[in-house]
Amino acid sequence: MKKILIFIGIMAIMAACGNSDNKQAQLDKLKKEHDKIAAQIAQLEKEINPEGIVNAAAIVMVDTVTPGLFEHFIEVQGRIDGNENVAVSPRTPGVVTRILVKEGDYVKKGQVLAELDAEVLQQQLTDLNTQLQFATDLFKRQKDLWDQKIGSEVQYLTAKNNVESLQNKIATLQDQLAMSNITSPIDGTVEEIPIKVGQMAAVGTPTPAFRIINFSRAKAVADLGEANTAKIKVGDQVKIFMPDLNRELTERVTFASKYINPVNRTFLVEVTLPPDNNVYRANMIAILMIKDYSNPSVIAIPQDFVQTSRDEGHYVFIAATENGSLVARKRIIQPGITYNGLTEILSGMNAGDILITAGYKDLYDGQPISYK
């Protein structure tokens, strides 16, 4: 038993010596690899920085920030329309017999545009005029007799009533004849004439007989989304760009509807335009830019310069001089409204700060920098 224990101890000592030799070999191998990697690192550093400059400064571009005017506009596509744009329909149905105007004609209020078939009414009017002539003559004779105290009062009053009744019928018939003429309700230009001679003109159809537009007072109109109801009010400044004319005007909102269209959830905005009826055309495209926010003195920078961190939020890099050296400093900011590529800075930057405008993507806080 004693011999067995001695043998086991000798084997354990030999195994320990064997493990020690293996670890030493591994250590020697790692040291050689470390020396090789260190030499490679030194060679690469020498190639990258041959002059041996420590902490080489990052080259950036900068700009000094100054407060200025910042404005925000709501942009929407609208159209040009006449202040009076009227679809004219007949007041009574009938067949069109004459069209007295053509497209482009300027017409006055009350001018006859077209005539409808009224032959039956005209015949009735002729008959009534004949009856009136006879009744009037009879009334005169009866009146002369009555003035001489000849005849009865009933005969006199009957003759008088017949004349007045016929006169009323004629007046009514003349009104009906007038309704057979399609007249212009406004002064303006004839823009459309959908009806033709011989066609039946009906009351209340979707297609009007004529369209009359008065461009002496034109307007730009647009439909804005419901979300803008609290932002837009009468008097707001509007820039109106008409691409077909390559022309831009600056006007004011003259009407902002209080009614929300339940179909598309929009409301109507109108802007009266200066007189120039030789230029404007109905339904011409107009881009409306309505100013809904303005800050006369605030720092605004291109939105690309604003970076975002999950932990710190929004920030920019500014150039700062510390101990005689230029370094990049991260500045936490509070951005406001962004419009047309510019972001309003509510806090975090001051007038005179030197904003890093190029090379800021790979910077870290405190990194040495240089710029011209």
Helices and strands as residue ranges (DSSP letters): H 2-48, E 58-59, E 61-64, E 68-88, E 94-99, E 106-107, E 112-116, H 119-147, H 153-179, E 181-183, E 188-192, E 200-201, E 210-225, G 226-228, E 237-242, E 247-252, E 255-256, E 266-272, E 285-302, G 303-305, E 307-309, E 313-322, E 325-332, E 334-339, E 342-347, E 354-358, E 369-370
